[in-house]
Amino acid sequence: MRNNKIQKCMLMVGIGLTMFGLGACNKASENTTTTVTELDSTIAIDTSQNGDADANTVQGEDEVVEIVLSDSGITVDEVAVSSDTSESVYVANDIIYYETGKDFTYGEGTEADAHDLEEATGHTVVHITKPGTYNVSGKLSKGQIAVDLGEDAKDNPEAVVTLVLNGIDITCDVAPAVIFYSVYECGNDDTDTATKDVDTSEAGAKVIIADDSTNTVNGSYVAKIYKPDSVVLSEDKTEVVDSSKLHKYDGAFYSKMSMNIEGGQNSNGVLNINAENEGLDSELHLTINGGVININSGNDGINTNEDGLSVTTINGGSVNILVNGDTGEGDGIDSNGWLVINGGKVTAQACSDSADAGIDSDMGIHITGGTVMATGHMLDRIEDGGQTYAVFNFNGKQALEETVYLKDESDAIVMEACPDNAYTVMIYSSPELVSGTYTLWSDDTQLANQGGSMGGPGNHGMNQDGMTPPEGMEMPEGIESPEGMEKPEGMEPPEGMELPEGMEPPQGMEMPEGMEPPQDGERPDKPGYENGDIMNPNNQGNYTQEKTYEFQINEGANMFGGIS
């Protein structure tokens, strides 16, 4: 595991105090050999066991199975765990991992992603194979909790496992430390009916963070491994041109099915996730309703994977994310579908040195409640979710550990943040953020802006004030260069992309197919623009280039640029 960055700063929002990082599906209105031959090339096998007591029977509806982890011997309901694969809980040294010494036909990983057999078999896998509630406590320094109810579980509403995390400390160096392989999937994969409004209360993967407990999950990942019979090579046999996935698990805490996370009655239990790659990862939907979740990750802190389908929903609790930059990239929260924040407290810091966002979503971000503080170097589309938010776009990277304050007209502090990662974009939303005039401070220095408030619904992509990514970063595909920026000589824009205002195409360059030159040589307005300027949907405030120390907040979306 990579060393995790130690946090030094805190975020105080309103009257709440929240640590930055660690320091700190249905539509609606969260040791034995294996007989699976397909997995033989990716499973470490060791027949030595921790015990063979016949302790594990399928529990009744109201029963809770007690699992106590220990390097000296795991117990189930106070009896040594079994190695019998027919039991509801058994152990084996058969972890799935990316194997070292393989060629390019094995998978997409590199030697940096690979592990040898000795390292892999040093991990004890606690297998859960029957539906029910499992209260887990104790420490396992090399191990994994793996939930697999069988290949038919996906369509069985009774195939539900509830993991109650009640003081666990588990480390896995070769794969996720906690993984749901196969349970009931409450969502559907129909992109035609996909929506941001999902209900994961019936999800087969349920997690409860027990009150007054502290839980630590230190996990790795498994790079993509191909199904052996799916690999198609190029004519010269030097590269894979087609394949199907056998395994790929990017997160330290991972679910292949939709996952629902709850807090206890007091919602004060803590789950700390330290991740080599991604932190908390679900292949379809993820809902967080409570608890305190702190994530320190090498890549995305939270990720939901299905393009145009996945929904990450936060209804309550406290979620604190720091992307430590070990992989050189990473969003705080990344949903390949929608991100919906209805409540709770969210702080998310993207990687310091990449063009990533504190909160990122392909289909749109909806903030209807709660308190959100996100920092990074990009701004993704924020829809009109009903709660006012402000985007602060700084002229350059902000110095680490400088405290940023937002003060209202009475000089009361509305927002106070001291991020540990460098950033150029800060997003803040809270019920306490209301219409009015504010000032922004960095330590004792008052900051000015050169862009006005917009009000109304949000927008997509980079801040319209002309934000550019930090030096050395490339503009994301499909985003226009800021007005006035010159393109390298002879460079053609992507098909269908407009040239920035005032820029002429290089001599001899043709207009993209289907694009007609504007009449009278004038550039037509893009959606959201009027006469080349940003349209103000609610006619509240106006974009200006004049330097001002006032930050006029209006109801809805507020964008401020050129801050220094």
C-alpha positions in Angstrom: 0.0 0.0 0.0 1.1 3.5 -0.7 1.6 5.8 2.3 -1.4 8.0 2.9 -1.1 11.7 3.1 -1.7 13.0 6.6 -4.4 15.7 6.8 -3.7 18.9 8.6 -6.7 21.1 7.8 -10.4 21.1 8.6 -13.5 22.4 6.9 -16.1 24.2 8.9 -19.3 24.8 7.1 -22.0 26.8 8.9 -21.9 25.4 12.4 -20.8 22.0 11.3 -17.1 20.8 11.6 -16.0 18.2 9.1 -12.5 16.7 8.5 -11.2 17.1 5.0 -10.3 13.5 4.0 -8.7 11.2 6.6 -6.7 12.3 9.6 -10.2 12.2 9.1 -33.0 0.6 -8.2 -35.9 1.0 -8.8 -37.4 4.3 -10.1 -38.6 6.5 -7.3 -40.0 9.9 -6.5 -27.9 3.1 -1.6 -8.7 -22.9 2.6 -10.0 -25.1 -0.2 -9.6 -25.5 -3.9 -12.1 -24.0 -6.3 -14.2 -25.8 -8.9 -14.7 -22.8 -11.1 -12.3 -23.6 -13.9 -12.7 -20.2 -15.6 -11.0 -18.5 -12.7 -8.1 -20.9 -12.4 -5.6 -18.5 -14.0 -6.5 -15.7 -11.6 -7.0 -17.4 -8.2 -4.3 -18.2 -5.7 -4.9 -21.7 -4.2 -3.7 -22.8 -0.8 -5.2 -25.8 1.0 -4.1 -24.8 4.5 -6.9 -23.6 6.8 -7.5 -21.6 9.9 -9.9 -24.3 11.2 -12.5 -26.8 10.3 -15.2 -26.6 12.9 -18.8 -27.2 11.6 -20.0 -23.9 13.0 -21.8 -22.1 10.2 -25.5 -22.8 9.5 -27.9 -20.6 7.5 -29.4 -18.1 10.0 -33.1 -17.4 10.3 -34.6 -14.1 9.2 -34.1 -12.4 12.6 -30.7 -13.9 13.4 -27.4 -12.1 13.1 -24.2 -14.0 12.4 -21.2 -12.8 14.4 -17.9 -12.8 12.5 -14.8 -11.9 14.5 -11.7 -11.3 12.4 -8.3 -12.2 13.7 -4.9 -13.1 12.3 -4.7 -15.9 14.8 -8.0 -17.4 13.8 -11.4 -16.2 12.6 -14.6 -17.2 14.5 -18.2 -17.4 13.5 -20.7 -17.3 16.4 -17.7 -18.0 18.7 -16.7 -21.1 16.9 -13.6 -21.5 14.7 -14.6 -20.8 11.1 -15.0 -23.7 8.7 -13.2 -24.4 5.4 -16.3 -26.2 4.1 -17.5 -24.3 1.0 -21.1 -25.4 1.7 -21.3 -23.3 4.9 -22.7 -19.8 5.0 -19.3 -18.5 6.0 -16.0 -20.2 5.2 -12.4 -19.2 4.7 -9.9 -20.0 1.9 -6.7 -18.6 0.5 -8.2 -18.2 -3.0 -8.2 -14.5 -3.6 -8.7 -13.1 -7.1 -5.8 -11.0 -8.2 -3.8 -9.8 -11.2 -1.0 -12.3 -11.7 2.6 -11.4 -12.4 4.6 -12.7 -15.4 1.7 -12.7 -17.8 1.8 -11.4 -21.4 -0.5 -8.9 -23.1 -3.1 -11.5 -23.9 -3.9 -11.9 -20.1 -5.2 -8.4 -19.4 -4.7 -4.7 -19.5 -2.5 -4.4 -16.4 1.2 -3.8 -16.2 3.8 -5.3 -13.8 3.0 -2.4 -11.5 -0.5 -3.9 -11.1 0.6 -7.5 -10.7 1.3 -9.7 -7.7 3.0 -13.1 -7.2 1.5 -16.2 -5.9 3.2 -16.1 -2.5 1.9 -12.6 -1.8 -1.7 -13.5 -2.9 -1.9 -16.8 -0.9 -0.9 -14.9 2.2 -4.3 -13.4 2.2 -7.3 -15.1 4.0 -10.6 -14.7 2.2 -13.7 -14.7 4.4 -16.4 -16.0 2.0 -20.1 -15.2 2.7 -22.4 -17.4 0.6 -25.9 -17.2 2.1 -28.3 -14.3 2.5 -28.6 -12.7 5.9 -27.1 -10.2 8.3 -23.5 -10.5 9.4 -22.0 -8.4 12.2 -18.3 -8.1 11.5 -15.6 -7.0 14.0 -11.9 -7.5 14.6 -8.7 -7.2 12.6 -7.3 -9.0 9.6 -3.9 -7.8 8.4 -3.9 -9.7 5.1 -7.4 -10.6 4.0 -10.7 -9.9 2.3 -14.4 -10.2 2.9 -16.0 -11.6 -0.2 -19.8 -11.9 -0.7 -21.0 -14.3 -3.4 -24.5 -15.8 -3.4 -24.1 -17.5 -6.7 -24.7 -16.8 -10.4 -28.5 -16.7 -10.0 -28.5 -14.1 -7.2 -28.7 -11.1 -9.5 -32.4 -11.8 -10.2 -33.4 -13.1 -6.8 -34.9 -10.4 -4.5 -34.1 -12.6 -1.5 -30.4 -12.7 -2.3 -29.5 -9.9 0.2 -26.5 -9.6 2.5 -26.3 -6.9 5.1 -22.8 -6.3 6.4 -22.8 -4.6 9.8 -19.3 -3.0 10.2 -18.8 -3.0 13.9 -15.1 -2.2 14.5 -13.3 -3.9 11.6 -9.7 -3.3 10.5 -8.9 -5.1 7.4 -6.0 -4.8 4.9 -5.7 -6.3 1.4 -2.6 -5.7 -0.7 -3.7 -7.4 -3.9 -7.4 -6.7 -4.4 -10.4 -4.9 -2.8 -10.6 -5.5 1.0 -14.4 -5.8 0.8 -16.2 -7.0 -2.3 -19.7 -8.0 -3.2 -19.5 -10.3 -6.2 -23.0 -11.6 -6.6 -26.2 -10.5 -4.8 -29.6 -9.2 -5.9 -29.5 -6.3 -8.4 -32.4 -3.9 -7.7 -31.6 -1.6 -10.6 -32.0 -2.2 -14.4 -29.6 -1.7 -17.3 -32.1 -0.1 -19.7 -30.5 3.2 -20.9 -33.8 4.2 -22.6 -35.5 4.4 -19.2 -32.5 5.5 -17.1 -33.2 8.2 -14.6 -31.5 10.1 -11.8 -34.3 9.0 -9.4 -33.5 5.5 -8.2 -34.4 3.6 -5.0 -31.7 1.2 -3.7 -33.5 0.3 -0.5 -33.9 -3.3 -1.8 -30.3 -3.6 -3.0 -28.7 -6.9 -2.4 -25.5 -5.3 -1.1 -26.3 -3.5 2.1 -23.8 -2.0 4.5 -24.5 -0.6 8.0 -21.8 1.4 9.8 -22.6 0.6 13.5 -23.0 3.5 15.9 -19.9 4.4 18.0 -17.7 2.1 15.8 -14.5 3.0 13.9 -13.9 0.8 10.8 -10.8 0.9 8.6 -10.6 -0.7 5.2 -7.2 -0.6 3.4 -7.6 -2.0 -0.1 -6.0 -2.4 -3.5 -7.6 -3.3 -6.8 -7.6 -5.8 -9.7 -6.7 -4.5 -13.1 -8.7 -5.8 -16.1 -8.3 -9.5 -16.8 -9.6 -10.9 -20.1 -11.8 -14.0 -20.5 -9.3 -16.3 -22.1 -11.6 -17.5 -24.9 -12.7 -14.0 -25.8 -9.3 -12.6 -26.8 -9.0 -11.6 -30.5 -5.6 -10.6 -31.7 -4.5 -8.4 -34.6 -3.2 -10.0 -37.8 0.4 -9.6 -36.7 -0.5 -11.1 -33.3 1.0 -8.1 -31.4 -2.1 -6.6 -29.8 -5.5 -7.4 -28.5 -8.2 -5.9 -30.8 -11.3 -7.4 -29.0 -11.9 -9.1 -25.7 -14.5 -9.6 -22.8 -13.9 -8.8 -19.2 -13.4 -11.6 -16.7 -12.3 -9.4 -13.7 -11.8 -5.7 -13.1 -12.3 -4.3 -9.6 -10.9 -0.8 -9.2 -12.0 0.1 -5.6 -10.8 -0.8 -2.2 -14.5 -1.3 -1.1 -16.3 -2.7 -4.2 -19.6 -4.0 -5.3 -20.6 -5.4 -8.7 -24.2 -4.7 -7.8 -26.0 -1.7 -6.5 -25.0 -0.9 -2.9 -26.8 0.9 -0.1 -24.9 2.3 2.9 -26.6 3.3 6.1 -25.5 4.7 9.5 -26.8 3.4 12.8 -29.6 5.2 14.7 -27.2 8.0 15.7 -25.3 7.8 12.4 -22.0 8.4 14.2 -20.1 5.3 13.1 -17.0 5.9 11.0 -15.8 4.1 7.9 -12.2 5.0 6.9 -11.2 3.8 3.4 -7.6 4.0 2.3 -7.2 3.0 -1.3 -4.3 2.4 -3.7 -6.6 3.2 -6.6 -10.3 4.1 -6.3 -12.0 4.2 -2.9 -15.7 3.3 -2.8 -16.9 1.7 -6.0 -20.2 0.4 -7.3 -20.8 -0.9 -10.8 -24.4 0.4 -11.0 -25.9 2.5 -8.2 -24.6 3.7 -4.9 -26.7 5.3 -2.2 -25.3 6.8 1.1 -27.9 7.5 3.8 -25.8 7.9 6.9 -22.6 7.3 8.8 -19.2 9.1 8.5 -17.2 8.0 5.5 -13.6 9.2 5.1 -11.8 8.2 1.9 -8.2 8.7 1.0 -7.6 7.4 -2.5 -5.0 7.2 -5.2 -7.7 7.8 -7.9 -11.5 8.6 -7.7 -12.7 8.7 -4.2 -16.2 7.4 -5.1 -17.0 5.9 -8.5 -20.1 4.5 -10.1 -19.3 2.9 -13.4 -22.2 2.3 -15.9 -22.2 5.0 -18.6 -25.5 6.8 -18.8 -27.0 4.6 -16.1 -25.3 4.8 -12.7 -26.6 7.1 -10.0 -24.6 8.1 -6.9 -27.1 9.4 -4.3 -26.1 11.0 -1.0 -29.1 11.6 1.3 -27.3 11.9 4.6 -24.2 11.3 6.7 -20.8 12.8 6.2 -18.6 12.0 3.2 -15.1 13.3 3.2 -12.8 12.6 0.3 -9.1 13.3 -0.5 -7.5 12.1 -3.7 -3.9 11.9 -2.7 -2.5 11.9 -6.3 -0.6 8.5 -6.1 -2.0 7.6 -9.6 -1.6 11.1 -10.9 -5.3 11.7 -11.4 -8.7 11.3 -9.8 -12.0 13.1 -9.2 -13.4 13.3 -5.7 -16.8 11.8 -6.7 -17.1 10.4 -10.3 -20.5 9.1 -11.5 -20.7 7.9 -15.1 -24.4 8.6 -14.9 -25.9 11.1 -12.4 -24.8 12.5 -9.0 -27.6 13.5 -6.7 -27.0 15.2 -3.3 -30.1 15.5 -1.2 -28.6 15.9 2.2 -25.7 15.3 4.5 -22.2 16.9 4.3 -19.9 16.3 1.4 -16.3 17.5 1.1 -14.4 16.3 -2.0 -10.9 17.2 -3.0 -9.7 16.1 -6.5 -6.1 15.4 -7.4 -3.8 18.4 -7.1 -2.1 17.9 -10.4 -4.7 16.7 -12.9 -7.7 18.2 -14.8 -10.2 16.6 -12.4 -13.1 17.8 -10.5 -14.2 17.6 -6.9 -17.6 16.4 -8.1 -18.0 14.9 -11.6 -20.9 13.4 -13.4 -21.5 12.6 -17.1 -25.3 13.1 -17.0 -25.4 16.0 -14.5 -25.1 17.0 -10.9 -28.2 17.7 -8.9 -27.8 19.4 -5.5 -31.2 19.7 -3.7 -29.9 19.8 -0.1 -27.1 19.3 2.3 -23.7 21.0 2.4 -21.2 20.5 -0.4 -17.6 21.7 -0.6 -15.7 20.5 -3.6 -12.3 21.5 -5.0 -10.3 20.6 -8.1 -9.3 22.0 -11.5 -12.5 21.3 -13.5 -16.2 22.2 -13.3 -18.7 19.7 -14.5 -22.4 20.3 -15.3 -24.5 21.3 -12.3 -28.2 21.2 -13.0 -30.9 23.3 -11.4 -31.4 21.1 -8.3 -33.2 23.7 -6.2 -30.4 24.7 -3.8 -28.2 27.7 -4.4 -24.5 27.1 -5.2 -21.5 29.2 -6.0 -18.5 28.3 -8.2 -15.3 30.2 -7.4 -12.7 30.0 -10.3 -9.3 31.2 -9.3 -6.6 32.7 -11.6 -4.1 30.1 -10.5 -3.5 27.2 -8.1 -4.3 28.2 -4.5 -1.6 27.7 -1.9 -2.0 24.6 0.2 -3.3 25.0 3.7 -4.4 28.6 3.3 -7.8 29.1 4.8 -10.5 30.5 2.6 -13.5 32.3 4.1 -16.8 33.4 2.7 -18.4 36.2 4.8 -21.8 37.7 4.5 -22.8 41.3 4.8 -22.7 41.2 8.6 -19.1 39.9 8.4 -20.3 36.5 9.7 -18.4 33.5 8.3 -20.6 31.4 6.1 -17.9 29.0 4.8 -14.4 28.2 6.0 -12.2 25.8 4.2 -8.5 24.8 4.4 -8.0 22.2 1.6 -5.0 19.9 1.6 -4.9 19.6 -2.2 -4.1 22.4 -4.7 -7.1 23.7 -6.6 -8.3 26.3 -9.0 -12.0 25.7 -8.7 -14.1 25.6 -5.5 -17.8 24.7 -5.4 -19.9 25.5 -2.4 -23.6 24.8 -1.7 -25.5 25.0 1.5 -29.0 25.9 2.8 -27.3 28.8 4.5 -26.1 30.3 1.2 -28.8 32.8 0.4 -29.1 35.8 -1.8 -26.9 38.7 -0.7 -23.5 40.3 -1.0 -20.5 38.4 0.3 -16.7 38.8 0.5 -14.1 36.1 -0.1 -10.9 35.9 1.9 -7.7 33.8 1.8 -6.2 34.0 5.3 -6.1 37.8 5.9 -6.2 38.8 2.2 -9.5 39.9 0.6 -10.0 38.4 -2.8 -11.5 40.1 -5.9 -13.2 38.7 -8.9 -13.6 39.8 -12.5 -16.8 37.8 -13.3 -20.3 38.5 -12.1 -23.0 36.2 -10.6 -25.3 34.5 -13.0 -28.2 33.1 -11.0 -30.5 30.5 -12.5 -29.7 27.0 -13.7 -26.1 25.7 -14.0 -24.0 25.0 -17.1 -21.7 22.3 -18.4 -18.0 22.1 -18.7 -15.4 24.7 -17.9 -16.4 27.9 -16.0 -17.6 30.3 -18.7 -15.3 33.1 -17.3 -12.5 31.5 -19.3 -11.0 29.0 -16.8 -8.1 27.0 -18.1 -6.6 23.9 -16.6 -3.3 24.1 -14.7 -0.1 24.3 -16.7 0.6 21.1 -18.6 -3.0 19.9 -18.5 -4.8 19.2 -21.8 -8.3 20.5 -22.4 -10.9 17.7 -22.2 -12.2 16.4 -25.5 -15.0 18.5 -27.0 -14.4 21.6 -24.9 -13.6 24.9 -26.7 -10.5 26.9 -26.0 -11.3 30.2 -24.1 -12.0 33.2 -26.2 -8.9 34.7 -27.8 -6.8 31.6 -27.3 -4.9 30.8 -30.5 -4.6 27.3 -31.9 -1.3 25.9 -33.1 -0.7 26.6 -36.8 -2.5 24.2 -39.1 -4.4 22.5 -36.3 -8.0 21.5 -37.2 -10.7 21.6 -34.7 -12.7 18.4 -34.0 -15.6 17.8 -36.3 -18.5 20.1 -35.5 -16.5 22.2 -33.0 -16.7 26.0 -33.4 -13.6 28.1 -33.5 -13.3 30.7 -30.7 -14.6 34.2 -31.6 -12.3 36.1 -33.8 -10.2 33.2 -34.8 -9.8 32.4 -38.5 -9.1 28.9 -39.7 -5.6 28.3 -41.0 -5.2 28.9 -44.7 -6.5 26.0 -46.8 -8.5 24.6 -43.9 -12.0 23.6 -44.8 -15.1 23.9 -42.6 -16.1 20.6 -41.0 -18.6 18.6 -43.0 -22.2 19.9 -42.6 -21.1 23.2 -41.1 -21.9 26.4 -43.0 -20.0 29.6 -42.5 -22.0 32.3 -40.7 -23.7 34.9 -42.7 -22.0 38.3 -43.0 -19.0 36.8 -41.3 -20.6 36.9 -37.9 -20.3 34.1 -35.5 -23.7 32.7 -34.4 -24.4 32.5 -30.7 -24.0 29.2 -28.8 -26.8 28.0 -26.5 -26.6 30.1 -23.3 -24.9 33.0 -25.1 -26.2 36.3 -26.5 -24.0 38.5 -28.6 -21.0 36.5 -27.5 -21.7 37.1 -23.8 -23.1 34.7 -21.3 -26.9 34.8 -21.1 -28.3 35.4 -17.7 -31.4 33.2 -17.5 -33.0 35.2 -14.7 -31.6 38.6 -15.6 -29.9 38.6 -12.2 -26.5 40.3 -12.2 -24.3 40.7 -15.3 -21.0 39.3 -16.3 -18.4 42.0 -16.3 -14.6 42.3 -16.6 -14.4 44.9 -13.9 -12.5 43.9 -10.8 -14.7 43.9 -7.7 -14.4 42.7 -4.1 -18.1 42.0 -3.9 -19.5 38.5 -4.6 -23.2 39.0 -5.3 -25.0 35.7 -4.7 -28.3 35.1 -6.3 -30.7 32.2 -6.0 -29.6 29.3 -8.2 -26.3 29.1 -10.0 -23.5 31.6 -9.3 -20.2 31.7 -11.2 -17.2 33.9 -10.3 -14.1 34.0 -12.4 -10.6 35.6 -12.4 -10.4 35.4 -8.6 -7.2 36.7 -7.1 
